[in-house]
Amino acid sequence: MNNLRSTDQAFNDPFESMFRGFLAPMRFEKNGDALDIRVDVVEKDDAFKVHADLPGVKKEDINVRIDGNRVHIDAEARREKDVKEKDGKVVRSERYYGTVSRVFTLPQEVDDTKAVAKYEDGVLTLDLPKKASTTSKKLAIQ
């Protein structure tokens, strides 16, 4: 219980709080209409399964690249939204055009020759088999 109190005091110390703020990751608020790729990665014994949310993106506008254990997902997004009154006059028009990308590293290399990508209902699903690990060879010293 005593350790818990000392930890709580450290979090309440303004000097400590200031330095924690410098080290904390920064995230800027974005316009709610801008596209952001949300990713879930599940590791299985022999593969990784990735689900990436890309709502409103066409399948042709998505690119996936695998480089060893790094996965790159790029997409071109186009969103348009018009709000009209009853007589058809445009009151507000919002558009978003741009590219988004996401890069992440997996704990093991992927066998890109067996990798499969599917896109359905705004979700990109990647089945990424793990590359067979290479065994190291011990050399005899002569």
Phi, psi and omega in degrees: 000325180295321178297323180296319180295317181295325177292316179300321180295323179296323180287337180271348180290124183298325179296315178296320180298322180298315181289326176298324178296324179291326184272346182289144177294143181263142174222123181272141176291135180246162173299135183300338181273347180288145183279138176224131182275115176263133187232137170242132179236127178242130178260129174249178182302319187243002184200169171246141176243125183242133173241122179238125179278119178225063184294139176079004179263139177281147181304322181293340184265010180251134176235133176236129177233143178237129180229091182070254178248011178257134179245128179245126175239122178237144177212148174257125185247139175225119178230133177230144181212118177246136174246122185240153172272179183299325182277003175091002179286130180286122179269321181212140178225124181237135180227150173223119175234136177166180178245147175232152178212158179216131178232132176215158183250133177264158182289350181215153180294152182255141174277092186293342178287340181249003182289145181229137178237134177228147179229122181208133177053040176081007180239124175269125179245126179244128172254111187242095179296143178286143177285139178303129182289139179276134180272142180276149181250129179274127180270139175279132180274128183259000000 
